[in-house]
Amino acid sequence: MSTPTLTPPRQPLFSRLPVISHLKKSVGLQRGMLVVGVVLSGLFILTSIFAPLLAPYGYSQLSDASGSFPTQQAPGGKHLLGTTVGGYDVLSRVVWGSQTAVTVIIVSVAMSLFLGVALGLLSGYFGGWLDRILVVVADAIYAFPTLLLAIVISIVISRGQSSFWGGIFSCAFSITVVFVPQYFRVIRAETIRLKAEPFVESAKVLGASSMRIIGRHIFKNATRTLPLMFTLNASEAILTLAGLGFLGFGIEPTSAAEWGFDLNKALADTSSGIWWTGVFPGIAIVLTVLGLTLVGESINDLNDPRIRGRKRAGGGAGTPASPGTPSAPAEAGKP
């Protein structure tokens, strides 16, 4: 009589989501870093969603019922973080700036994912002259300095115009061109590796078409690292957007709030002892990039079984030992 094999129950979809599943696998300092990153990133996203409720004023508002806002007012009173040289409320600009950053991240990373993944799959699977051309183009784009390339593309697209969506799409498209080679390289390398696997060869023998093999067998396995790349590229997108705004190629304050542009206008205030116009947008950039980077780096470590196993082995008394591993004697020093 055969003994029935017990299969572990399949975990619900929520438990298998990228960040949730990594939180369960993390221990010790690594879990602390991941939690801090999730909290900072969550605050950034929630602030962008509820910006109309959290911001006391509009991003370009210069007056209220009591009159015009004072310029360069110190933090306090109606303006908790002070006002800028143009009379804008600093707190409102910081809060609304998170919404601009999220919009640019979504648009730029979405376009980068679509183009990079599609080109990487086609190049890695079919090879030949298509692969050689795409590799040369990707390497040529990757060889340019990131910010310089973004500046050139932003100038070409915006043509000096800085409307809200015009500025959003010019910044997003310039960031997209910078990020596409990264996705292309990763997906192409994975596709070349997977193309030689036995299950792909079996699908070819059974008569499956190339598009079916790419869509059903290669795509899912080649895109496992995309959550990691998304978090890391999101932080790079914020820095690129801030760099464009700081250099004067971002979005004007009458079109949207943008942290890099506010830092640029705060440069002249530093020599006068006016610190609040530059400190708070800078803190927003640092905390947002830190949160996204901590999430991305933690996911990267937890995806590596060697690093994950080593950290779990040294996790201390609170970490359960793996089945079949003998535990150390409680009193090793005694005979």
ZIRAMO-V688484 format. One record per residue. N is the residue number from 1. RES is the residue in three letters. OMEGA is omega as a letter, one per 30 degrees, with the letter a starting at -180 (none if undefined). Layout:
n/res/omega
N/RES/OMEGA
N/RES/OMEGA
This chain:
n/res/omega
1/MET/a
2/SER/l
3/THR/a
4/PRO/l
5/THR/a
6/LEU/l
7/THR/a
8/PRO/a
9/PRO/l
10/ARG/a
11/GLN/l
12/PRO/a
13/LEU/a
14/PHE/a
15/SER/a
16/ARG/l
17/LEU/a
18/PRO/a
19/VAL/a
20/ILE/l
21/SER/l
22/HIS/l
23/LEU/l
24/LYS/a
25/LYS/a
26/SER/l
27/VAL/l
28/GLY/a
29/LEU/a
30/GLN/l
31/ARG/l
32/GLY/l
33/MET/a
34/LEU/l
35/VAL/l
36/VAL/l
37/GLY/l
38/VAL/a
39/VAL/a
40/LEU/l
41/SER/l
42/GLY/l
43/LEU/l
44/PHE/a
45/ILE/l
46/LEU/l
47/THR/l
48/SER/a
49/ILE/a
50/PHE/l
51/ALA/l
52/PRO/l
53/LEU/a
54/LEU/a
55/ALA/l
56/PRO/a
57/TYR/l
58/GLY/a
59/TYR/l
60/SER/a
61/GLN/a
62/LEU/a
63/SER/l
64/ASP/a
65/ALA/a
66/SER/l
67/GLY/a
68/SER/l
69/PHE/l
70/PRO/l
71/THR/l
72/GLN/l
73/GLN/l
74/ALA/l
75/PRO/l
76/GLY/l
77/GLY/l
78/LYS/a
79/HIS/a
80/LEU/l
81/LEU/l
82/GLY/l
83/THR/a
84/THR/l
85/VAL/l
86/GLY/l
87/GLY/l
88/TYR/l
89/ASP/a
90/VAL/a
91/LEU/l
92/SER/l
93/ARG/l
94/VAL/a
95/VAL/l
96/TRP/l
97/GLY/l
98/SER/l
99/GLN/l
100/THR/a
101/ALA/l
102/VAL/l
103/THR/l
104/VAL/l
105/ILE/a
106/ILE/a
107/VAL/a
108/SER/a
109/VAL/l
110/ALA/l
111/MET/l
112/SER/l
113/LEU/a
114/PHE/a
115/LEU/a
116/GLY/a
117/VAL/a
118/ALA/a
119/LEU/l
120/GLY/l
121/LEU/a
122/LEU/a
123/SER/a
124/GLY/a
125/TYR/a
126/PHE/l
127/GLY/l
128/GLY/a
129/TRP/l
130/LEU/l
131/ASP/a
132/ARG/a
133/ILE/a
134/LEU/l
135/VAL/l
136/VAL/l
137/VAL/a
138/ALA/l
139/ASP/l
140/ALA/l
141/ILE/a
142/TYR/a
143/ALA/a
144/PHE/l
145/PRO/a
146/THR/a
147/LEU/l
148/LEU/l
149/LEU/l
150/ALA/l
151/ILE/a
152/VAL/a
153/ILE/l
154/SER/l
155/ILE/a
156/VAL/a
157/ILE/a
158/SER/a
159/ARG/l
160/GLY/l
161/GLN/a
162/SER/l
163/SER/a
164/PHE/a
165/TRP/l
166/GLY/l
167/GLY/l
168/ILE/a
169/PHE/l
170/SER/l
171/CYS/a
172/ALA/a
173/PHE/l
174/SER/l
175/ILE/l
176/THR/a
177/VAL/l
178/VAL/a
179/PHE/a
180/VAL/l
181/PRO/l
182/GLN/l
183/TYR/a
184/PHE/a
185/ARG/a
186/VAL/a
187/ILE/l
188/ARG/a
189/ALA/l
190/GLU/a
191/THR/l
192/ILE/l
193/ARG/a
194/LEU/a
195/LYS/a
196/ALA/a
197/GLU/a
198/PRO/a
199/PHE/l
200/VAL/l
201/GLU/l
202/SER/l
203/ALA/l
204/LYS/a
205/VAL/a
206/LEU/l
207/GLY/l
208/ALA/l
209/SER/a
210/SER/a
211/MET/l
212/ARG/l
213/ILE/a
214/ILE/a
215/GLY/a
216/ARG/a
217/HIS/a
218/ILE/a
219/PHE/a
220/LYS/a
221/ASN/a
222/ALA/a
223/THR/a
224/ARG/a
225/THR/a
226/LEU/l
227/PRO/l
228/LEU/a
229/MET/l
230/PHE/a
231/THR/l
232/LEU/l
233/ASN/l
234/ALA/l
235/SER/l
236/GLU/l
237/ALA/l
238/ILE/l
239/LEU/l
240/THR/l
241/LEU/l
242/ALA/l
243/GLY/l
244/LEU/l
245/GLY/a
246/PHE/a
247/LEU/l
248/GLY/a
249/PHE/a
250/GLY/a
251/ILE/a
252/GLU/a
253/PRO/l
254/THR/a
255/SER/l
256/ALA/l
257/ALA/a
258/GLU/a
259/TRP/a
260/GLY/l
261/PHE/l
262/ASP/l
263/LEU/l
264/ASN/a
265/LYS/a
266/ALA/a
267/LEU/a
268/ALA/a
269/ASP/a
270/THR/a
271/SER/l
272/SER/l
273/GLY/l
274/ILE/a
275/TRP/a
276/TRP/a
277/THR/l
278/GLY/a
279/VAL/a
280/PHE/l
281/PRO/l
282/GLY/l
283/ILE/l
284/ALA/l
285/ILE/a
286/VAL/a
287/LEU/l
288/THR/l
289/VAL/l
290/LEU/a
291/GLY/a
292/LEU/l
293/THR/l
294/LEU/l
295/VAL/a
296/GLY/a
297/GLU/l
298/SER/l
299/ILE/l
300/ASN/l
301/ASP/a
302/LEU/l
303/ASN/l
304/ASP/a
305/PRO/a
306/ARG/l
307/ILE/a
308/ARG/a
309/GLY/a
310/ARG/l
311/LYS/a
312/ARG/l
313/ALA/l
314/GLY/a
315/GLY/l
316/GLY/a
317/ALA/a
318/GLY/a
319/THR/a
320/PRO/l
321/ALA/a
322/SER/a
323/PRO/l
324/GLY/l
325/THR/a
326/PRO/l
327/SER/a
328/ALA/l
329/PRO/a
330/ALA/a
331/GLU/a
332/ALA/a
333/GLY/a
334/LYS/l
335/PRO/none
